Amino acid sequence: MTVNQSLFIVGIGASAGGLDAIRTFISKLEPAKNMAYIIAQHMSPEHPCTLAKLLN
């Protein structure tokens, strides 16, 4: 990324049932050097977060 290039940060939120939609969205992404994606998914506090494993 050059000094003149902008960085875009995209926030994505989903309910606990939104995993399939997130997977579909990620599968369609093309590499971009100036984009950062933050994914926040509502999860039960009683279960450990495994989102990173599920999205691989």
QUIURFEN-V161115 format. One record per backbone hydrogen bond with DSSP energy under -0.5 kcal/mol. CO is the residue of the C=O (numbers start at 1). NH is the residue of the N-H. E is the energy in kcal/mol with one decimal. If there is no record, write none. Layout:
[[CO & NH & E] [CO & NH & E]]
This chain:
[[2 & 5 & -1.1] [6 & 8 & -0.5] [8 & 10 & -0.5] [8 & 36 & -2.6] [9 & 11 & -0.5] [10 & 38 & -2.9] [12 & 40 & -3.0] [14 & 42 & -2.6] [15 & 18 & -2.1] [18 & 22 & -2.2] [19 & 23 & -2.6] [20 & 24 & -2.3] [21 & 25 & -2.4] [22 & 26 & -2.8] [23 & 27 & -2.3] [24 & 28 & -1.0] [25 & 28 & -0.8] [25 & 29 & -0.5] [26 & 29 & -1.1] [32 & 35 & -1.0] [34 & 8 & -3.3] [36 & 10 & -3.2] [37 & 39 & -0.5] [38 & 12 & -3.0] [38 & 40 & -0.5] [40 & 14 & -1.8] [44 & 47 & -1.6] [50 & 54 & -2.3] [51 & 55 & -1.8] [52 & 56 & -0.6] [53 & 56 & -0.7]]
